[in-house]
Amino acid sequence: MGMRRKFIAGNWKMHGLGSSLSEITPIAAAAEALGDVDVALCLPATLIQRAAEAAPALAIGAQDCHRNVSGAHTGCLSAAMIAEVGASLTIVGHSERRQDQHESDADVKAKAEAARDAGLSVILCCGESEAERDAGEALARVTKQIAASMPDGAAADWLTIAYEPIWAIGTGRVPSSDDIAEMHGAIRNQLRETIGGEADKLRILYGGSMNGGNAAELLAVPDVDGGLVGGASLSADKFVPIIEAAARTK
């Protein structure tokens, strides 16, 4: 357990214009001051280059990439395009994309591999809906998703898993610590089945209404190696306390 450094990643989703860049400087300063936590911000593509220039020490990421290197894909961005403007990582398979853009596990796997081939690190998301949770299908759903989305050559130096109970994203509802421990343990076991010994080095983030008030408790749950943070990552005032909680969690 002590080997996996905590990782706090912010996902701005479709928020943020140039005026929002002022939030990044204090976040970068906190990340640097609290050296034993890895911190990243996954921004709209329009902000990546400016953010990377404004905060060169902070990991700046994208929220998606296309599975192909190039081609006739109007409005899409390849992993190489994202990397060229200063991103060092990207999210793939976020529940909002799986749902709204109808992305399959095969799409997510291909995107993760394309990102890796372009030199990007990857946060690969998985999670269950409220209906699946209520039907008792949460563990089966998520472990199946992991198995089917797992990129070839999965390794801890470039891949992170993020578990997001879809029903907890932005709702303020948070599963119990026992539920989170059960799910993260099941994901870890599925990773061991899928990729073997490397599984114990891979970080598994929790995503779903994490904030400064509950971060310490969530980050203390076994097999929770950090957080994928939505709304609270949009401002330094709300995001820095989460980074500080991660720094205190051993």
BASEPA-75760 format. One line per 10 residues: number of its first residue (from 1); their letters; for each residue x, y, z of C-alpha. Coordinates in nm, 4 decimals, always signed. Layout:
<recs>
NUM	a	X,Y,Z  ...
</recs>
This chain:
<recs>
1	mgmrrkfiag	+0.0000,+0.0000,+0.0000  +0.2757,+0.2461,+0.0885  +0.4165,+0.2171,-0.2615  +0.1244,+0.3854,-0.4374  +0.1448,+0.7641,-0.4205  -0.1888,+0.9396,-0.3851  -0.3132,+1.0960,-0.7095  -0.5707,+1.3775,-0.7189  -0.6997,+1.4644,-1.0666  -0.9474,+1.7395,-1.1446
11	nwkmhglgss	-1.1924,+1.7123,-1.4350  -1.3271,+2.0504,-1.5417  -1.5691,+1.8937,-1.7941  -1.7277,+2.1634,-2.0171  -1.6364,+2.4495,-1.7854  -1.3686,+2.7122,-1.8152  -1.2780,+3.0096,-2.0326  -0.9547,+3.2043,-2.0293  -1.0697,+3.3926,-1.7197  -1.0660,+3.0636,-1.5252
21	lseitpiaaa	-0.6913,+3.0164,-1.5723  -0.6229,+3.2285,-1.2623  -0.7464,+2.9331,-1.0512  -0.4652,+2.7149,-1.1832  -0.1724,+2.9091,-1.0349  -0.2663,+2.8505,-0.6674  -0.3524,+2.4862,-0.7457  -0.0079,+2.4384,-0.9029  +0.1575,+2.6068,-0.6044  -0.0221,+2.3749,-0.3611
31	aealgdvdva	+0.0692,+2.0699,-0.5684  +0.4338,+2.1707,-0.5598  +0.4312,+2.2491,-0.1870  +0.2713,+1.9128,-0.1008  +0.5300,+1.7057,-0.2808  +0.4122,+1.3556,-0.1938  +0.0864,+1.3781,-0.3921  +0.0517,+1.3647,-0.7704  -0.1898,+1.6312,-0.8997  -0.3372,+1.6826,-1.2466
41	lclpatliqr	-0.6049,+1.9008,-1.4046  -0.7957,+1.7679,-1.7067  -0.9180,+2.0751,-1.8920  -1.1205,+2.1639,-2.2001  -0.8944,+2.1363,-2.5049  -0.9116,+2.5136,-2.5562  -0.7289,+2.5727,-2.2270  -0.4596,+2.3020,-2.2382  -0.1844,+2.5024,-2.4040  -0.2422,+2.8156,-2.1951
51	aaeaapalai	-0.2584,+2.6136,-1.8734  +0.0580,+2.4189,-1.9564  +0.2405,+2.7472,-2.0199  +0.1009,+2.9108,-1.7043  +0.1801,+2.6136,-1.4768  +0.4677,+2.4152,-1.6309  +0.5186,+2.2044,-1.3167  +0.1544,+2.0882,-1.3033  +0.0307,+1.7870,-1.5032  -0.2289,+1.9157,-1.7495
61	gaqdchrnvs	-0.4584,+1.6658,-1.9160  -0.7367,+1.6349,-2.1698  -1.0777,+1.4796,-2.1110  -1.0852,+1.2518,-2.4157  -0.9003,+1.1680,-2.7358  -0.9898,+0.9934,-3.0610  -0.8921,+0.6298,-3.1127  -0.7356,+0.7031,-3.4536  -0.4068,+0.8794,-3.5212  -0.5680,+1.1062,-3.7835
71	gahtgclsaa	-0.8430,+1.0983,-4.0426  -1.1825,+1.2235,-4.1511  -1.3232,+1.2821,-3.8019  -1.4654,+1.6318,-3.7971  -1.4501,+1.7992,-3.4573  -1.2328,+1.5288,-3.2963  -0.8816,+1.5520,-3.1541  -0.6114,+1.2866,-3.1724  -0.3874,+1.2006,-2.8797  -0.0876,+1.3475,-3.0657
81	miaevgaslt	-0.2717,+1.6801,-3.1082  -0.3439,+1.6934,-2.7366  +0.0137,+1.6002,-2.6478  +0.1528,+1.8633,-2.8844  -0.0156,+2.1490,-2.6978  +0.1142,+2.0378,-2.3578  -0.1102,+1.7637,-2.2203  +0.0671,+1.4800,-2.0418  -0.2437,+1.2678,-1.9807  -0.6051,+1.2197,-2.0811
91	ivghserrqd	-0.9236,+1.0756,-1.9343  -1.0927,+0.8030,-2.1399  -1.4258,+0.6297,-2.0907  -1.5848,+0.8809,-1.8556  -1.9439,+0.7815,-1.7835  -2.0730,+1.0982,-1.9472  -1.9004,+1.0005,-2.2716  -2.0046,+0.6368,-2.2474  -2.3622,+0.7576,-2.2041  -2.3873,+1.0739,-2.4136
101	qhesdadvka	-2.1480,+0.9746,-2.6956  -2.2396,+0.6032,-2.6800  -1.8786,+0.4904,-2.6317  -1.8310,+0.1158,-2.5935  -1.5711,-0.0698,-2.3885  -1.3920,-0.1427,-2.7183  -1.3817,+0.2313,-2.7961  -1.2397,+0.3054,-2.4526  -0.9718,+0.0362,-2.4875  -0.8703,+0.1715,-2.8291
111	kaeaardagl	-0.8566,+0.5297,-2.7007  -0.6374,+0.4269,-2.4066  -0.3967,+0.2518,-2.6429  -0.3920,+0.5503,-2.8802  -0.3139,+0.7832,-2.5903  -0.0319,+0.5606,-2.4678  +0.1130,+0.5413,-2.8203  +0.1240,+0.9236,-2.8259  +0.3117,+0.9313,-2.4950  +0.0162,+1.0267,-2.2765
121	svilccgese	-0.0776,+0.8776,-1.9420  -0.4381,+0.7613,-1.9123  -0.7132,+0.7738,-1.6495  -0.9609,+0.5037,-1.7520  -1.3066,+0.5389,-1.5969  -1.5586,+0.2770,-1.4964  -1.8790,+0.2855,-1.2949  -2.2365,+0.1705,-1.2528  -2.5733,+0.3447,-1.2786  -2.8204,+0.3827,-0.9955
131	aerdageala	-3.0424,+0.1127,-1.1496  -2.7481,-0.1298,-1.1673  -2.6536,-0.0514,-0.8062  -3.0129,-0.0992,-0.6854  -3.0412,-0.4301,-0.8753  -2.7318,-0.5649,-0.6998  -2.5358,-0.5675,-1.0259  -2.2757,-0.3015,-0.9434  -1.9735,-0.5287,-0.8881  -2.0495,-0.7447,-1.1922
141	rvtkqiaasm	-2.1058,-0.4418,-1.4136  -1.7850,-0.2628,-1.3154  -1.5554,-0.5658,-1.3207  -1.6894,-0.6589,-1.6661  -1.6265,-0.3019,-1.7829  -1.2677,-0.3167,-1.6521  -1.1977,-0.6485,-1.8227  -1.3400,-0.5307,-2.1555  -1.1814,-0.1822,-2.1497  -0.8324,-0.2873,-2.0350
151	pdgaaadwlt	-0.5714,-0.1721,-2.2872  -0.2975,-0.4067,-2.4030  +0.0274,-0.3506,-2.2164  -0.1487,-0.1979,-1.9148  +0.1153,-0.0734,-1.6705  +0.1175,+0.1494,-1.3641  +0.3634,+0.3961,-1.5170  +0.0987,+0.5189,-1.7618  -0.2439,+0.3821,-1.6592  -0.4743,+0.4742,-1.3701
161	iayepiwaig	-0.8280,+0.3440,-1.3093  -1.1032,+0.5741,-1.1822  -1.4165,+0.4260,-1.0287  -1.7191,+0.6521,-1.0468  -2.0578,+0.5477,-0.9169  -2.2545,+0.7363,-1.1823  -2.5369,+0.8077,-0.9372  -2.2929,+0.9918,-0.7068  -2.1441,+1.2280,-0.9672  -2.2464,+1.5831,-0.8886
171	tgrvpssddi	-2.5386,+1.4701,-0.6726  -2.3802,+1.4996,-0.3298  -2.4731,+1.1335,-0.2704  -2.1700,+0.9312,-0.1661  -2.1601,+0.5540,-0.1177  -2.0585,+0.4237,+0.2233  -1.6909,+0.3603,+0.2949  -1.7732,-0.0120,+0.3043  -1.9340,+0.0036,-0.0419  -1.6312,+0.1900,-0.1798
181	aemhgairnq	-1.3865,-0.0539,-0.0185  -1.5832,-0.3475,-0.1621  -1.5835,-0.1998,-0.5120  -1.2170,-0.0944,-0.5121  -1.1232,-0.4389,-0.3803  -1.3240,-0.6032,-0.6594  -1.1559,-0.3788,-0.9177  -0.8129,-0.4696,-0.7763  -0.8990,-0.8417,-0.7988  -1.0242,-0.7996,-1.1557
191	lretiggead	-0.7025,-0.6187,-1.2459  -0.5003,-0.9064,-1.0979  -0.6962,-1.1496,-1.3176  -0.6533,-0.9314,-1.6251  -0.2954,-0.8031,-1.5969  -0.1333,-1.0065,-1.3182  +0.1261,-0.8689,-1.0789  +0.1223,-0.5176,-1.2239  -0.2275,-0.4801,-1.0744  -0.0928,-0.4050,-0.7273
201	klrilyggsm	+0.1017,-0.1044,-0.8583  -0.1914,+0.0475,-1.0499  -0.3717,+0.3315,-0.8773  -0.7502,+0.3234,-0.8426  -0.9119,+0.6641,-0.7941  -1.2551,+0.7268,-0.6455  -1.4767,+0.9756,-0.8283  -1.8170,+1.0900,-0.7100  -1.8884,+1.4043,-0.5089  -1.5446,+1.4205,-0.3430
211	nggnaaella	-1.4857,+1.7501,-0.1652  -1.2712,+1.9067,+0.1054  -1.5091,+1.7868,+0.3750  -1.5156,+1.4149,+0.2863  -1.1806,+1.3687,+0.1089  -0.9843,+1.2543,+0.4148  -1.2412,+0.9846,+0.4937  -1.2655,+0.8647,+0.1322  -0.8880,+0.8605,+0.0810  -0.8409,+0.6453,+0.3930
221	vpdvdgglvg	-1.0525,+0.3631,+0.2453  -0.8405,+0.0591,+0.1459  -0.7443,+0.0535,-0.2243  -0.8517,+0.4173,-0.2745  -0.5352,+0.5702,-0.4176  -0.6720,+0.9157,-0.4908  -0.9652,+1.0981,-0.6418  -1.1088,+1.2092,-0.9749  -1.2740,+1.5354,-0.8763  -1.5369,+1.7201,-1.0790
231	gaslsadkfv	-1.7016,+2.0392,-0.9534  -1.4646,+2.0931,-0.6624  -1.1655,+2.1115,-0.9006  -1.2918,+2.4292,-1.0682  -1.1638,+2.6562,-0.7925  -0.8441,+2.6531,-0.5891  -1.0463,+2.7219,-0.2720  -1.2302,+2.3909,-0.3114  -0.9607,+2.1794,-0.4773  -0.6571,+2.2578,-0.2622
241	piieaaartk	-0.8177,+2.1163,+0.0571  -0.8574,+1.7827,-0.1258  -0.4884,+1.7853,-0.2208  -0.4021,+1.8676,+0.1414  -0.6179,+1.5767,+0.2646  -0.4335,+1.3435,+0.0264  -0.0973,+1.4662,+0.1580  -0.2067,+1.3811,+0.5123  -0.3313,+1.0320,+0.4195  -0.0601,+0.7721,+0.4602
</recs>
